[in-house]
């Protein structure tokens, strides 16, 4: 039998799934309050997700082979930085 790659477990998969589901629920609630055309929004989100996911996979395949763990570190730092910027933006007084 094939062994799963190191560092990937059912718990990590479940945590990712829960986080993604909470994010999707927050977006859905926001869209309900905005009263937008859900068909147009769903198509736009679907297209953007497809393009970004496909591009990310292609770039990740190229960069991952060359930079390996360094690419993961850079991506993690970028996500932490982005999250911090968003948090500070929302916590700062207007």
C-alpha positions as CSV (number, residue, x, y, z in Angstrom):
1,X,0.0,0.0,0.0
2,X,1.0,3.6,-0.6
3,X,2.1,5.6,2.5
4,X,0.7,9.1,2.8
5,X,3.4,11.9,2.4
6,X,5.1,12.9,5.6
7,X,3.5,15.8,7.4
8,X,0.0,15.2,6.0
9,X,-2.5,13.7,8.3
10,X,-6.2,13.3,8.6
11,X,-6.2,15.9,11.4
12,X,-4.5,18.4,9.2
13,X,-7.0,17.7,6.4
14,X,-9.9,18.1,8.7
15,X,-8.6,21.3,10.1
16,X,-8.2,22.7,6.6
17,X,-11.7,21.6,5.6
18,X,-13.2,23.2,8.7
19,X,-11.3,26.5,8.1
20,X,-12.4,26.6,4.5
21,X,-16.0,25.8,5.4
22,X,-16.1,28.6,8.0
23,X,-14.6,31.0,5.4
24,X,-17.2,30.0,2.8
25,X,-20.0,30.5,5.3
26,X,-18.8,34.0,6.2
27,X,-18.8,34.9,2.5
28,X,-22.2,33.5,1.9
29,X,-23.7,35.4,4.9
30,X,-22.0,38.6,3.6
31,X,-23.5,38.1,0.1
32,X,-26.9,37.5,1.6
33,X,-26.8,40.9,3.3
34,X,-25.6,42.7,0.2
35,X,-28.4,41.3,-1.9
36,X,-26.3,40.6,-5.0
37,X,-27.1,38.4,-8.0
38,X,-25.9,35.1,-6.7
39,X,-25.5,33.5,-10.1
40,X,-23.1,36.2,-11.3
41,X,-21.1,36.1,-8.1
42,X,-20.9,32.3,-8.1
43,X,-19.6,32.2,-11.7
44,X,-17.1,35.0,-10.9
45,X,-15.9,33.1,-7.8
46,X,-15.7,29.8,-9.7
47,X,-13.7,31.3,-12.6
48,X,-11.3,33.2,-10.2
49,X,-10.8,30.0,-8.1
50,X,-10.1,27.9,-11.2
51,X,-7.6,30.4,-12.7
52,X,-5.8,31.0,-9.4
53,X,-5.7,27.3,-8.4
54,X,-4.4,26.2,-11.9
55,X,-1.8,29.0,-12.0
56,X,-0.8,28.2,-8.4
57,X,-0.3,24.5,-9.2
58,X,1.8,25.3,-12.3
59,X,3.9,27.9,-10.5
60,X,4.2,25.6,-7.4
61,X,5.4,22.7,-9.5
62,X,8.2,24.8,-11.0
63,X,9.2,26.7,-7.9
64,X,8.8,23.7,-5.6
65,X,11.4,21.7,-7.4
66,X,13.9,24.5,-7.4
67,X,13.4,26.0,-3.9
68,X,11.7,23.1,-2.0
69,X,11.2,23.9,1.7
70,X,12.3,27.5,1.2
71,X,9.3,28.1,-1.1
72,X,7.0,26.7,1.7
73,X,8.6,29.1,4.2
74,X,8.2,32.1,1.9
75,X,4.6,31.2,1.2
76,X,3.8,30.8,4.9
77,X,5.4,34.1,5.7
78,X,3.5,35.8,2.9
79,X,0.2,34.4,4.3
80,X,1.0,35.4,7.8
81,X,1.9,38.9,6.6
82,X,-1.3,39.2,4.6
83,X,-3.3,38.1,7.6
84,X,-1.6,40.5,9.9
85,X,-2.2,43.4,7.5
86,X,-5.9,42.6,7.2
87,X,-6.2,42.3,11.0
88,X,-4.4,45.6,11.6
89,X,-6.6,47.3,9.0
90,X,-9.7,46.2,10.7
91,X,-8.5,46.9,14.2
92,X,-7.3,50.4,13.5
93,X,-9.6,53.3,14.2
94,X,-11.1,55.0,11.1
